[in-house]
Amino acid sequence: MPAPYLLTTESWLPVWDLDSSNSNRRVGIHEALVRAHRLMLPVLRAEDVAALRLLAAVYDAAAAPRDTAEWDAAWRADTLDTDAVDAYLDQWGDRFDLFHPTHPVLQSGVLTEYARGPEALHPGSLGGDSGAWFYPALDQTPPYPADEAALLLLHLLTYDVAGIKRAAPGDPATKGNKIYGSKLGPVAAATHFHLTGRTLKDTLLLNLPPAPRAPGDAPAWERDTPPAPMRDRVPTGRLDLLTWPSRRIRLHATDDGTVDAVAHHDGDRMTDTWQQTSRLDPMTAWTTHKGADKPTPFQFLDLHGWPQPWRAALLLDSTREHSAVLQHVTAAAQRGTLDPSLPLDGVLSATVHTNRHQSTVSAIPIAPTSLGTAGQLADPAAREDLATMARYAAAIGRNLRQHAVRISGRSSAQVAPRMVLTDLDTAWNHAADLHGETPQEARAVWGDAVHEAAERCIDAFPLRPLEEAELRTIYRKNPDPQPRTVKPRAPKPAGRRPAGAGQRGPAVTVHEVLGGRYTLSQLSKHPKCVVTYPTLRKRVKDGWDVTEAATTPGSRGSRSSRGGAQQ
């Protein structure tokens, strides 16, 4: 029987200690919170995102401000409310035992069959069959020490893939010892977004808007250990969502406290994941399309899956893009609670899956970016200016693609991947920092960087000399960086079959998209299309771009809500 391993007191969370000559060290949850004013939690990996969310949930349950006045007082205090943290962890401390015999933290204490080895905890296991190619150690993973196993448990709970899972004992939904249609957890299904403060104390407060605990809401450790069978339910509040048990997992520990086997099954499935997550989780970012009944995850990756972190500035002032964290921090800046010189850096992350079933992960990019200072956020004109700068890059990119298609005669599917603006991260951070003092110079610096990125695309694209000269002359004209206020037109058809010649009824529109030419009916059967034909047809009719219409997961009744894919 392994000895208890309390996440509250054991050293397992990697932090930077401002009072230590060796700045990199590990701490328990208790030290992380009572010394949050002298620690930093760098978010460099997906595991760090999961650790931040856990600390936010513990602090939220123990001592988080309930209203604006309490939040302002907490921000101005030297430390977090250490008395409240001490009292809370004294009350619930035994529920943070990683190896508790009946209530292991963040696990299901009723599981007793361990069908998988320690490789189940390795992040590479989420890559499916290709995982072993990139991580050969998956074939012979040794037992994990408890501190590493704790971090990997958080990662697995946060990012586990959808699809088919081994059935837990006694699950009535079992079919051939398997459970079908498991969903992603709330983080893996959304775009995660948080702000980084000067210390862990600041980071926690920046990312937790003041709110009283909802009636009946509780984090996982305050609840009974989850039953083995999968279940559908609605989250009770923010604490429930931050510690959502999307999987039934239990770690098997040897007598020396290393983890050598894992029980791993489907867990709680959320009803309407996007709607619930956007409502309850402040550390997410969203886009609301005109005419849509709910938001979709904010997109910051380009066509190749590389981050465009400057797009986070679109969240500063927009009718479409929104973030509860930025709304909260903007309000605090406008109240004068935040020092106007306080730098505010955002961190975006998303889970990239390789197929429409979302059953394998190819990457979890982490993208930090500058959003200026609290003084800039307090100024509506400065917020709008930063957002307009970000829109300018998108507008130049759109111009570049459209004109390159027209001039070259090639399809948009051939042109678009070659006309992606890249290597703008450093330029954006410099321009955002400069904007606080000289906005006009910042706009000029950013504009020059965007144009240089566009010129690199043109240099690498095969064009005749006269065509290249025309594209260089015209791509900067009328970029229209302002947000669109009218519904965009449906894409022009790439070609039509003449009615009456071998067909009956009206002509059928053929679209050049996803590397080929398809009717909407054909496109709905494409492996990268994640919605049904009726949804695809309605979106295109409503003015959606055809690629977005096909690849943006839909709401109830779409293909993305069947066969293991996540809404």
N, C-alpha and C positions, 0 to 999 in steps of 0.2 A: 504494500500500500504506500503510495508516494506521500511525502510530507505536504502540508498545505503550501500553496504558492499564491499569496495574496497580491493582486495587482495594485493594491493601495500602498503597500510598503516595499515590495521587492523592486529591484532596479531593472527596468525593462524598457522604459520609454526613452528613446534617444533625444537629447536636448543639448542646447548650448548654454553653458552656465557662465554668466557674466562675472561671477565672483571666483571662478576657478582658473588656475593657470592652465590646466588641461580643459579647454572650453567644451570639448565633446565628452559627454558622460550620459549615463542612464539613471533615471529616477522612477519612483513609483507615482501613482496618481496623487497621493497625499502631498508629497513634496512638490509635485508639479503645480498644484493649486495654491498651497500656502506660500510658495516662493515664486509664484508666477511673475512677480514684478522684477525678478532677477534672472529669469530664464527666457530662452527663445526656443520656439519649435520650428525649425526650418522644414518647409514642405518641398522636398526634392523628389520623392517617390510616391507611388500610390499608397504604400503602407502609411506614409506620413499624413495623407488626407484622412485615412481611417482613424489614425490616432488622434488627430485634431477633433474629429467629430465625437469620439468617445469622451475626451476631456470636456468638450462643450456640453455634452449630455450630463456628465457628472456635476459640473458647475451649475448648469441650468437647474438640475434637481435640488442641489444643495443650497444655493444662495443667489441665483440670478435675479437681477432687478425686475420688479413687477410693473413699474410704470416709469415715466420719463424722469421724474424727480429722483427716484431711487437710482436710475441709471446714471444720471449726471453726478450724483454723490459717489457712486462706485467708481466712476471714471476719475474723479478728483482725489479719491483716497489713495494712500500710498500702496496699499495691498488689496487683494480681494478680501472678502469677509471671512477671515480665517476661523473665527469662532463658529460660524455657521458650517463651514467646511468640516471642521473637527467633529462637530456634533453629528453631522450627517454620516460621515464615514465611520464614526463610532457605532451608529445605529445599524448601518448596512454593511459593515466591513466584512463579515463572514460570507456575504453574497458575492464578493469579488475574488473568491478562491478559484483558481484555474482548474483545480483537481478535486473540488468538493464532491463527496460521495453521492449526494442527492441533488445539489443545486450548483453545478459548475457554472461559472460566470459566462454569459453569452452563449451557453450551450444547452442541450436538452439532457437532463439528468436521468431520463428513463431509458436512454439508449444503452445497450450492453453488448451489441454485436459490432465489431470493428472490422469491416470488410476491406478497408483500404490501408495502404502503408503511409508512411510520413510524406511520400511524394505528393499526396493529395493536397498538402498545405503549400507546396512550392508554387509560386506565381506562374511558372512555366506550364503547369498542368492545365491552365485555362486556355492554352493555345492548341488544344486538341492533339491530333496525331503529329502535327508539326512541332509541338512543344519539345519533344525529345531531340529533334534536330538542332534546335538552338540551345537546349539545356541537356547535354548528355548525362548529367548527374541525376536526371529523373529516373534513370534505369536502376540506380543504386543509391538512393537517398538515405543517408544515415539518420538515426533518431535525432530530433531537434532538441536542444536545451530549452528549458521552460521559457526563458525570456524571448528567444527567437520564435518559439511556437505561439506565444501570445500575440506577437505582431502579425504573424502569418495567419492566425485565426481571424483577426480583424480584417485582413486583406481578403480572405476567402468569403467571409460573410458579406463584405461590401461589393465584391466584383464577380462573384461566381456566375457562370454563364447560364443561359436558359436551356430548355430542351428536355431531354429524358434523364431521369435520375433513378438510382436504385431505390426501390420501395422500402420504407421503414416498416418494421414488424407491426402488423395489426392495422395498416392503413387500408381502409375500405376501397380506396381508389386504385388499388394495385391491379395491374394487368400484366401477367407473366413476370411477376417480381419486379416490375418497373412502374414508375409514375411518369405520365406524359404531360407536356404543356407547362412545365415549371417556368416561372417568370424571373426576370431580373429583379434585383433589389432596387430600392429607390435611387441610390447613387449611380449605379451602373446604367440605369435607364435615363438619367438626366445629365445636364451639364452642371458640374460642381463649380461654385465660384465663392471665394472668400477673400477677405482683406487681411493683409499682414501688418501688424503693429510693431512698435519698437520692442515690445516684450510680449511674453505669452499672456500676461494680464490684459494688455491692450488688445491683442488678437482675439481673445475670448469675448471681450466686451463689444468690440467692433462687429462681431459676427452673430451676436445674440440680441436682437431687438428686444426691448423690455416687454414682458407679457406675463400675466399670471398663469399659473398652471391650470390647464383645462380640467373640468370635472371628470374624474375617472382616469386621467392621464397618468402614466407611470413609465419609467424606463424598465428595461428587461430585468434588472436585478431586484426590482421591487415587486415583480410578478412571480407567480408560481412557475416552476420550470416548464417549458413548453411540452405539450404531449407529442408523441412520436408522429402521428398522422399529419399530413398536410391539411391546411385549412384556409378558407377564404375569409377575410374580415377587413374592416375599415379601421385605420389607425385612430386612436383616441385623442391624439394631440402631438405636440412637437417632441416630447420626450419619447413617446412610443415610436415615432418615425425615425428619430435619430439612432435608436437602438433596435431597429426593425429586425425580427428573426426570420430573414428570408430563407434560411436553411436550418435544418436540424443537424447539428454537428456535435460530436463529443470526442474529446481527445483521450487517448489511452496512454497513461504514463507508466513507466517502469518504476521500480523501487528507488532508483536514483534520480527520479524527477525528469527524465527525458521522454519525449513523445515519440512512440514507435508505431502507432496505428491510429486510424481515424474512422469514426462513423460519420457518414455524410449522406444526407437525404434532403428531399424538398422540404420547405418550411411554410411560413405564412405567405399567402398570396394576397396582394393588395387589390382591392376593387378600384379600377381606374387610376393607375399609378401616377400618371402625369398630373391629373387634377388634384389628387391628394398631396403629392409632393410639392407642387407649386403653391398650394395653400398653406402647408405646414412647415416646409423646410426653407429657412431664410438663406441658407448657403447653396442656392441654386440660381440659375439664370435662364430666362425664358423669352420666347418671341410669340406674340399673338398675331396671327394672320387675319386679315380682314375677312369677316364672315365666318371665321372658325369659332367653334363652341368652347374651345379650351386652348391654352398655350402649348407650344412645342418647345423642346430644349433649344436653347440659344446655340447657334452654329458659329464656331470660330476656327474650324479646320478648313483648309483649302481642298481642291479636288484630289490631291495626293495624300490627304490625311495629315498634312503638316500644319502646326498651329499658326494662326495669324493673331497674335495676342493683342495687337492694337485695336482689334474689333471690340474689346471690352469697353472702350470709350463710348460705343453706341448705347451702352446701358446708362450713361450719365443723363441723357436728355432725349427721350424718344417716346413716341406713342406706341411703338411696337415692341421694343426690347425693354425688359425690366428685371430688376433684382431687388429683393426685399432688403438685403444687406446694404446696398447703395442708397436706397430710399431712407433707411434708418440712419446711416452715417451722414448723409446730406442734411437731414433734419437736425442732427446733433451739431454739425458745423454751423448751420444757420442760427441755432440757439446761442452760439458762442461757447459751447462746452469744449469743443476741440480747439487746440492751439492752431491758428491759421497756418503756421509753418509746418504742421505735422504732415510728413509725406505719407501718401496712401498708395500702397502697391496692391494690385489685385492678383489672384492666382486662379486661372481657369484650368479645368481638367475634364476629360470626357473618356468614355470607354469606346474603343473602335473594335467592332466585330467584323468577322470575315464573311459572314453569310446572313441571309435574311432571318434565319432561325435564331441568330445571336447565340449560337452554341459554341463558338470559339472566339477568343480575344486575340487581336493582332497587336494592339498597343493601348496604353493608357497615358497619353501625353499630358505633361504638367507644364503650363505656360504662365510664368510670372510676367507682369506688365505694370508700368507706371500709370497712375491715374491723377497725377498732379498732387496738390496739397489740399488740406481741409479748407484753406482759404479759397481755393479755386472751386471746390465743390459747393461752398456757401454762395458763390456768385452765379446766378442763372446764366448770365452771358458767357462766363468762362466755361461752364458745363456744356452749353450749346456749341461753343467754339471748338472744344475738344472733340465733341461728337461729330461735328461737321468735318473736322480734319480726318477722322476715321472714315467717314462716308466718302470723302474725296478719293481715298485710295480705292474703295470699292467702285466708285464711279469711273475712275481712270481705267481700272481693270476691265470694267464692262465695256467702255468705249474701245479699248484695245482689242477685245475679243470680237466685237461686232464689226469693226472696220477691217480687222484681219480676215474675217470670214468673207466679207464683201470683196475686198481687194484680191485675195488669193484664189477665191472660188472654191475653197475647201469647206467641208462641213464643219459645223460648230463642234461636233464631237471630236474632230481631228485638231481643231484650233485651240479649244478651251484649255486642255492640259498643258499646252505650250505657252500659254499667255497668263500664267499665274505669277503674281507679284511676290517675290521672296526676299529674304535677308533684310527685312525692315524692322526687326525687333529693337536693335540698338538705336536706330534712327528715331523710332517712336519714343523710346524712353528719354532720349536727349531732348526731343521736341516738347514732350509733355512737361519735363522739368523746366525747360526754358520758357514755356508758356506763362508760368507764374509771374515772370518779370517783364518779358517783352513778347506779347502775343503775336505781333506782326512778324517778328523775326522767327518765332517758332513755326508759324504757318509757312514761311519761306523755306526754312530748313526741311520741314516735312515734305513740302511740295517737291523740292529738289530731290529728296531721297526717293519719293514715289516715281518721279520721272526717270531717275537713274535705273530703278528696277524695271520700269517699262522698256527702257532702251535696251536693257540686257535681254529681255524677251524678244525684242525685234531683231537683235543681233543674231540670236540663235535660231530664228525662224527662217525657213527657206523661202525667199522672195526674190523676184527679179529686181534689179537696181531701181527702176522707176516705181515699182510697187512698194519697195521699201521706203523710198523717199516720200511717197504719198502717205504711207502709214505714219511716218515720223511727223509729218506736217499736220495731220488731222486728228490724231488720237487725243490731243489735249483740248480740243474744242468742245465747248458746251458740255462739260462733264456732269452738270446738274447734281451736285453733291447733296442737295436738300432731300429730306425724306419725301417719299411719294405720297400724295394726298388723294390720288385717284386710282381706281382699280386698273392695273396694267392690262394691256391687250393680250389675248391669247397668242402664242407664237404663230408666225406665218407658216403655212404648210410648206414642207420641202418639195412636195409633189403631189399630184392628184391623178387617179386613174379616171379616164373619160367615162362618163356614165353611158350605158348602153352598149359598150364594147366588152362583151364577155362578162357583164355583171348587171344586176338589176338594182334599182334604187339609186339614191344619191351617190355622188362621188365620195371616195374614202380618202381622208387626209393621211399622208405618210409623214412621219416625223424622223428627222435625223437626230438620234439620241443614243447614249450609252454605246457608242461605237458602231451603230448600225442604222438601218431604216426600218421603222416599225409603224404599223397602225396602232391605235390605242389598245385594241383587242390583243394584238400580238405582244405589245409592250407589257400588258398586264401579266403575261406568262413568263416574262424575263426573270432570271434568278435574282437580279438586283431590284426588281419591283417589289415593294413591301405592302402594297394595297390591292384591293380587288378592282376589277374593271369598272364597276359603277362608281366607286370612289374616284378612281383615276379620271374617268370621263367628266365627272362633276367638277373636279378641281380644275381641269383644263378649261372647261366651259366658264368657270368663275375667274379665269385669268391667271392661274398659276403657271409658272415656268414648267415645261413638261418634265425636265429632269427632277426638279423639286417635287412635283406632283407624284412622281413614281417612287422616289427614294425616301420621302418623309413618312415615317410610320403614321398610321391613321388612328382613328378612334374606334369605338365599338363596331364590330362587324367587319373590320378590315382583316386582311390576311395576317397582319402583324399581331392580331389578338388570337391567332390559332396556331396550332402546330409548334408551340413552344416559344414563339416570338413574344417580345415584350411591347406593351403599349407605351 
